[in-house]
Every structure is written in structure tokens, then in C-alpha cells.
Amino acid sequence: MAYIIMATTHGQTIEGFRAVTEKISPPKEMDGLLAQAVGSDDNGLHVLTVWQSKAHSDRYEAEQLFPAFQALGMASSVVENTEFTRYDTDELYIR
């Protein structure tokens, strides 16, 4: 069952996203990542990821994402300013 994460980080921009992505594996090498969409607007940075499973997402966050936040001094500000929606999919179609 695929696992979806929708995150909105207030006060963050696409430039902040790009700084983090320089510290982690490129999307095509992230184990279990099926799709990713990223953009920013006046409300902040929006990231949508589709994973093969919650376990894949959890492993990526623990091994790559949060260490990158810490290395950039962003860990507390990202956690405090991010709204998450997470759920298992009942159906998924990827073209």
C-alpha cells in the first residue's frame, strides 16, 4: 500500500528545499520513492511525496532528511513550522 505525505512549511522557499536536496540522494535514488512534487507560494513550501510504504518514508526521514536539516541548522525551525498530512492510499494511479 502506497503512503502519501503532504507537507507545508511556512516561511520556507524553494531555495531552502534545494539546499536540503544537495545534502541527500537525488529522487531517482531514494529507495521506495514513487513520486515527488514541490512548489512554493505565499504560504511557504509545499512538498508532496508518494512512497511505496510508510517504512520507506520513515527510513528516508531518519537516514537522510533529518540529518540534512540538522547539518543546515534547520531542524527546529522546519519541525515547528510544518503542517503534515500523512495517509495510506486506498488506490493509486501513476502514469
N, C-alpha and C positions, 0 to 999 in steps of 0.2 A: 504494500500500500504506500503510495507516494505521500510525502509530507511537505506542507507549504509553510513558509514563513513570510509574513509581510511586516516590514519594519519601517517606521518613520522616525527619523532622528531630527529633532528640532534644532535649528542653529547650525546644522552641518550642510556642506555643499558637495557637489560632485568632485571638487578638488580634494576634499578630505577623504572621500571614497577612493580616489586614485592614489593617494598617499598610502592608504592601507593596502590596496591591491599590489603595490610594489613590494610589500613585505610577505606576501603569501603566494601560493601556487596560482597559476593562471586558471580561469574557469575550466578549460578543457582538461586540466589535470586533477581537478578536485574529485576525489572518489565519491560517487553517488550523486553528484550534481546533475540534474536533468535540464534545468533552465534557470536563467537569471535575467532580471530586468531591473535597471537602475535609472533614476532620474531625480532632479531636484526642482523645487519651486519655492514660493514664499513660505511654505510650511516646513521646509527642510529637505532632507534627503530621504528618498523612498527606495527601498530595496525589496524586491520580491524574488524569492528563491524556491525552486521546486527540487526536492531531494527524493532519492529512491526510498528512503526511510528516515524516521526520526533518529535512529542510531547513526546514520551517515551525517546528519546535520549536527548532532551532539559532538561527534568526533572532530568534525571540521572546526566547530567553535572552540573546543578545548585545545586542539593541537595547533591551529593556525590563526583564527580570527582574534581571540582574546589576547594571545601573546603579541600580535601585531598592534592591537590597541595599547597594550602596556608599553611596548617599545616606543610608540609615538606619544606617550603621555596622555592618551585619550580615554583610558579605561573608565574612569569615574564619570567623566562628562557624557560619554556615549550611553552608559547604563542609565544615568539619571534622566537623560533627555530623549530616550527612545520608547516608543509605544510599539508593542508587538501583537500580532495576531498569528497564532500557530494552530494548525489543524491537520489531521489525516484526511486524505481525499477519499471520496466515495467513488469518484470517476475522474479520469484524467485523459485528455487527448492532447498530444503534441504532434504537430505536423512535421 
